[in-house]
Amino acid sequence: MEEGKKHEGKTLPVGAKKYVEEGLKLVIVYAGQYFGTFGSQKFILLYMSCGAEVKQHLYPILNKI
């Protein structure tokens, strides 16, 4: 364990590091030949404006964003 002492205080455990995700997350929704791309906020607004039947199809996607 003595060899580990020379690195003490020089490394940071991975669990303590702060990772920042970069880039825009998009949701792509398609039905037949039609599709749309939505950012997270726009997708939530779309979900809120839909009826119950459509919401049941979009709900699994909503859980992933």
C-alpha positions as CSV (number, residue, x, y, z in Angstrom):
1,M,0.0,0.0,0.0
2,E,3.0,2.3,0.3
3,E,3.1,2.7,-3.5
4,G,-0.5,4.2,-3.3
5,K,0.7,6.8,-0.8
6,K,2.6,8.7,-3.5
7,H,-0.7,9.3,-5.4
8,E,-2.7,10.3,-2.3
9,G,-4.5,13.6,-2.9
10,K,-3.7,13.7,-6.6
11,T,-6.6,11.7,-7.9
12,L,-10.3,12.1,-7.6
13,P,-12.7,9.2,-7.2
14,V,-15.0,8.8,-10.3
15,G,-18.1,9.1,-8.1
16,A,-17.1,12.6,-7.0
17,K,-16.5,14.0,-10.5
18,K,-19.1,16.2,-12.0
19,Y,-20.1,15.2,-15.6
20,V,-22.0,17.6,-17.7
21,E,-23.9,16.2,-20.7
22,E,-23.5,18.4,-23.7
23,G,-25.6,18.7,-26.8
24,L,-29.2,18.9,-27.6
25,K,-31.4,15.9,-26.9
26,L,-34.0,15.3,-29.6
27,V,-37.0,13.0,-29.6
28,I,-37.9,11.7,-33.1
29,V,-41.5,10.6,-33.4
30,Y,-42.7,8.9,-36.6
31,A,-45.9,7.4,-37.8
32,G,-45.9,5.8,-41.2
33,Q,-44.3,8.2,-43.6
34,Y,-44.6,11.2,-41.3
35,F,-42.1,12.2,-38.6
36,G,-41.2,15.1,-36.3
37,T,-38.2,16.0,-34.2
38,F,-38.7,17.7,-30.8
39,G,-36.5,19.0,-28.0
40,S,-37.4,17.7,-24.6
41,Q,-39.6,20.7,-23.6
42,K,-41.5,20.7,-26.9
43,F,-42.1,17.0,-26.6
44,I,-43.6,17.5,-23.1
45,L,-45.8,20.2,-24.5
46,L,-46.9,17.9,-27.4
47,Y,-47.6,15.1,-24.9
48,M,-49.7,17.4,-22.7
49,S,-51.8,18.5,-25.7
50,C,-52.7,14.9,-26.9
51,G,-55.7,12.8,-26.0
52,A,-55.5,9.7,-23.8
53,E,-55.1,7.2,-26.7
54,V,-52.1,9.1,-28.1
55,K,-50.6,9.6,-24.6
56,Q,-50.4,5.9,-24.0
57,H,-48.2,5.5,-27.0
58,L,-46.0,8.5,-26.1
59,Y,-45.7,7.7,-22.4
60,P,-42.8,5.2,-22.8
61,I,-40.8,7.8,-24.7
62,L,-41.5,10.4,-22.1
63,N,-40.1,8.2,-19.4
64,K,-36.7,8.1,-21.3
65,I,-36.1,11.8,-21.5
